[in-house]
Amino acid sequence: MDTKENSILIVDDESLNIIALSHILSPDYTIYVEKSGQGCIESARALKPDLILLDVIMPEMDGFEVIKILKEDPETHDIPVVFITGLNSSKDEERGFNLGASDYVNKPFSAIVVKLRVKNQMQIVNQMRSIKKFNNNSALTCTN
């Protein structure tokens, strides 16, 4: 099995978007997919992905509701969320950032832009992981 360093949960109710994003990102990341907000929440808790790409406009539970739940849950609070959306008003973007989004990608999306925005988020995730590991090791080796 080919194990990749980082994982992404792609959440979109449109199969074509899931296929396109998976195709763009699967060479570099382990990909998980969901088609609903509730599925996103359950998978985020179970899989602990490094990043979530979340569509805003979905039936039953939209991306704004999903991110609110994710950010209130201690198990999923620290997972960065990048919205993938056709909404392009600054009010929607502001709302998403206020709810805890790390970034935005507008639809229709460009493969290069998606790759670069994901790469930037993964660098932050990996740097934070290194810092936590360093701090844990330092705490174990410090003597007073």
N, C-alpha and C positions, 0 to 999 in steps of 0.2 A: 504494500500500500504506500502511495506517495504522500508523505506527511509534509505539509507546508507550515511555515512558522506561524502565520497569522490566519485568522478565520473571519469571515464576513457573513452576516445574516442579511439576505436581501428580502425585503418585504414589499410586495406590490400585487395588486389584484389582477393586473394584466400580464398574462403569460408571455407575451412578446417582450415586454420590458425585462422580465426575469431572465428570459433566454438571452437577450442582448447583454445585460449586465453580467450574467454568468460567463458568457463567452469572452467578454472584455477582461474579467478579473480572475477567472479560474486558472490561467497559467501561473499566477503568482500567489494565490490565496486559496484556502479551503473555503468552499462556498456551501452555505445552507440557505434554503428558501422557505418562505411562507407566503400565503396569499391573503392573510387577514390580520387585523390588529390583535385579536385574541391569540392567534397562532404565534404572532411575534412575541408577545409577552411570555407565553409558555416556553417557546424555544429559547428565548433570551435567558430565562431562569435555568433551563436545563443544560444548554450548550455553552453559556458564557462566551459568546463570540467576542472578538476583539473590536468589532465595529458593526454597526447596524446601518444599512441603507434603507430608508423608510419612505415610502410613498405617503404623501399627505392626504390625497383624495382616495378614500376607500369606503366601501359600503359598511354599514353597521358601526364601525369604530374608525374614525379618521386618525391620521398620523399625529395630530395635536393631542388627541385623547391618549394615544398610545405612549407618546413620549412623557406625558405627565405621569402616567402610571409607572413607567420605567424609572423615571428620576426620583420618584417617591419610595421606591423599593430598594432597600439596602443591597440586595443581591444583584441588581442591575443598574444601580445609580451611576457607576463609573464607566459604563460602556458608552463610548461616543456614538452619537447618532447624526448621520448626514441625511438631510431630507432630499429626496429626489421628487421634484414636483413640477407640474405645469402652472402652478400659481406663481405669478411673477410680480405681485404688488409688494411694495416695501412694507406695508402693514402686516401681510402674511409672514414675510421674512422676519420682521421684528418680533412677531408673536412666537415664531419658532425658536429664535435665539433666546428670547425671554424664558421659554419653557426648557431650555437646556441643549438645543441643537448645537453641534460643533461646526457644521457647514451646510451649504446648500448646493445642489446641482439642479439646474433648470432643464426641463424637457422642452423640446427634444434635446437629448444630451449628446455630447461629443465624447467619443471613446477616450481621446487624449485627456480631456478635462476630467473625466471620471477617474482615469488612472492616476492623474496627478493629485487630485483632491484626496483620493483614498491613500495614496502613497504618503502624503503629508500627515494624515491622521494616524497611519500606522507607525510613522516615525515617532510621533508623540507617544503613542501607546507603548512602543518598545523602549523609549527613553524613560517613561514613568516606571515600567517594569524593572529596568536596570537600576533606577534610583531606589526603588523599594527593596530590591535584592541586596544592593549595597548597604542600605540602612539596616536591614535585618542582619547581615553579616557583621556589620560594624557593632551593632548592639550586642552581638554574641561575643565579640572579641575585646570589647572595652572593659577595662578594670579601673576601679577607683582607688 
